[in-house]
Amino acid sequence: MLSVEELAELMGVPPGTIYAWNYTGSGPPMIKVGRHARYRPADVDRWLEEKARNSARLRRDARQLVVGGLLGCPDTSHDPNVEVPMVPRAAYRESTKRQKTGLP
């Protein structure tokens, strides 16, 4: 079984990252032994494989969006005659804030 420090060294991340993964539930499955967190190497391997599969799927999906034109929009990035409107950063922040809060 691996300790937090051993897992952090194996993954190449600080121990704080492992603790954060434990807190959010986004890391490999943890087993509590008394007050200590421990990890089975097989669980870590399975978690890494799942992360790799998800990462490959996300890359494939992103590639399909770009190749198909973002969400069905024609790809005009190469056409110099098409003007792409720029949204000021403050307006973008405001629109995303409204989306998150559900305000119009």
N, C-alpha and C positions, 0 to 999 in steps of 0.2 A: 504494500500500500504506500502511496505517495503522500507526503506532507504538503502543506501549502507552499513552503519554500522550495521543495523539490519539484513540484509541478510548475511553479513560476520559473525556475531555472530551465526546466525542460521546454517550456513554451517560449522562453525568451522575453518574459514580461515581468514587471515588478510584482511582488507579493500582494500589493494593494489592489492590483487588477484582479487577482484571483478572489480576494475578499469581496470586491465589487460584483464579480460574476456570481458569487454565492448569494449576495444580498438580492440581486435582481433575478436570480434563477436562470441566468443565461449561460452559465458555464457547465462543465461536466458534472455528472451526478456526484454528490458529496455524501460521505458517511461520517456521522459524528461518533467519535470514540472519546467518551468523556466530554471534555471541553474542546477537543481537537478535531479539526476537519481532516479527513483522509479521503484519498481517491484510489479506486482500483484502476490499474493500468488498462485493463480491457474496457472499462467505462470511458476512460479518456480517449482511447483509440476509436471507439464507436462514436463518441461526440465529435472528434476531429473528422471522421468520415462523413458524418451528417453535415457538418459545416462546409466541407468541400463540395458535397452534392448540392447544397443550397446555393453556394457561391457560383457554381457552374450554371445552375438553373437561372440565377439572377443575371449572369452575363449573357446567357442565351436570350432571355426575355428582353434585355436592354438592346441587344443587337437586332432583334426582330422589330422593336419600336423604331430604331434608327433606319433600318433598311426599308421598312414599310412606310416611312414618313411618320413622324410623331403622331400617334393615335389617328392615323388615316389622313393626316394633312400632307399635301404634296411636299416633296423635298425641294425647297427653293434656295437652299444654302449656296448653291453654285451659280445661281442666276443673278448677275449684277444688276438687272433691271427691276428686281423685286426688292422693295424696301421693307425691312423688318423693323417694326416699331420697338423702340426701347422703352422700358418701364422704369421710371426713377426708383431708386432703392427705397425711399420713404413710402412711395405708393405701393410697392410690392409688399413691404412689411405690414402696412395697414391692411391690405387685402388679405394677407395670410392670417393676420390677427382676427379679422372679422370672420374668416372661415372657421377658425378654431373655436371662437366664442359663439358662432351661429348668428351673429348680427348681420343685417343686410348691408 
